[in-house]
Amino acid sequence: MNYDFNMSPRYKEDGRKWYPFMEHQLVWMIANGKTIPEGYDIHHLDGNKDNNDSDNLVCIPHDIHFLYHYSDRNKSGIFRVHKRPSHTCNQGYTWSYKYTQNGKSKRIDSISLKKLQRKVKDKGLQWLIINPLNALESYRESEENN
């Protein structure tokens, strides 16, 4: 089987290429006969990262994979949104939306969540509440400071 790897190769000292894939990614690619599409991750269905059986692996969009593993770490309650310290704002921080476009990391900032939401939607990006209680608290905080 010939794979068209979508990751940049690394090179050994003798000039040979090698691709830095993890075991679960290779197992999934071999079992499915194709490479992992750009913007997708391989997820362990049972949550056990040591169980690399092909029946335990599924290819899902990165955004969905993020929700499985990191939504509890997001204090704002809004996908891709966090507070960023700022010395130029009276409130001491801005709200920031981080995303990737054409392989480059980008950010949209605003002093208000409502303004940030409008900017994000105007660019056609996704505004997703992942924890309603945290999001409500973030909106309240944003309104109090503006």
N, C-alpha and C positions, 0 to 999 in steps of 0.2 A: 504494500500500500504506500503510495506517495503522498505525503502531507505538504500542503502549502501553508507553512506556519505563519501566523499573523503577528508573531513577536519578532523583534529584532534579534538576530543571532549574536552570540558572544563568540570570541575567538580564543582558541588555545594557543599556547606559545608556538606550536608548530604550524599555526595558520588554519587548522581545522575548525569548522563551525560547530557550535553546540547550542542547543536551545534550553533555556533555564525553566523547564516545566516541572511542576510538582507531580508526585506519583498519581494523585487522584485525577489530575488533568490528563495525564498520559493514558490512564486506564479508561477514562471516558472517551477520549479520542479514538483509541484502538477499538473499543466496543461499538462505537457509532460510525467508525470509518470516515470521520471528518474532523476538522479542526474546530476549536471553540470560536464561535463568531465574535467579532469585535463588539465590546460592550456587554458581554455575557460572562458569567462565572459558573464554576462547577460547585454545586452545593451537596453536602452529605445529608440525605433525607433523615437519617436517625440521629443526626447531631454529633456522631462519633467520628472525629477526624482520622481515627486509625482504621476505620472500616472502609477500605477502598474497593469493596466489591462493586462491580459495575451496576448491579441492581440497586445499590444504595446511592448512586450518583445521578444528579439531574443538572441539566444546563438551564440556567435562568438568567434573566436580565440583571445587570449589576445593581440597578436601583432596587429591585425586589430583594436581591440577596442582602443588600445593605439593611433593609427593614428587618430581616430575620435576625441579624447579628448586632446591629448598632443602634436600633431605635431607642433602646433604653438609656443610651449614653447621651442622647440629644436632649439637652435641657430646655431648649426653646419649644419643643413639641412640633416643630415645623421642619419638614424634610429639607436638608441642605442649609438651614438657617441657624446661625449662632451669633452671640454677642462678641464683638471684637473691640478690645481696648483702644481708645482714641484719646490723645492728649489735646486734640483740637476742638472737641465737642464739650459743651458745658456738662453734659450728663456723664462724661467719661468713657463712653463707648458708642459704637454704631452697630446696627444690625447688618449682618453680612450673609449673602446667598452665594455659595460656591458651587460651580458647575464646570463641566468640561465641554469644550467646543473644538472640533477638528484636532483632537489630541492635546489641546492646550488648556491648562487650568485657568479659569476666569472667576471674577467676583463682582457682585453688585452690592454696593453699600448704601445705607440710608440711616437717618437718625430716627425714623419712625417705621414701625412694622407695616402700617397701612400704605405708606409711600413705597416701601420696599416691595410689597405684594403687587402694587400697580406696575412698578418697573419690571418685575419678573414676568408678569402676565403680558405686558406690552411686548416683551421679547419672545413671547410664545413658549416660555418655559413653564415647567410644572410647579404648582404651589400645592403642597400636600401636607395636610395635618396628620401627624403620626401619633401624637399623644394629645388628645383634646384638653385634658386638664392643664398640662404644661403650656400648651398654646394659649389657652385662656389667660393664664397668669402672665405670659409674655406680652400679650396684647394689652392687658391692664397696666403693666409696667411701662410699656411704650407710650400709652396715652397719658399716664401721670407725669411723665418727663417731657411731654411736648405740648 
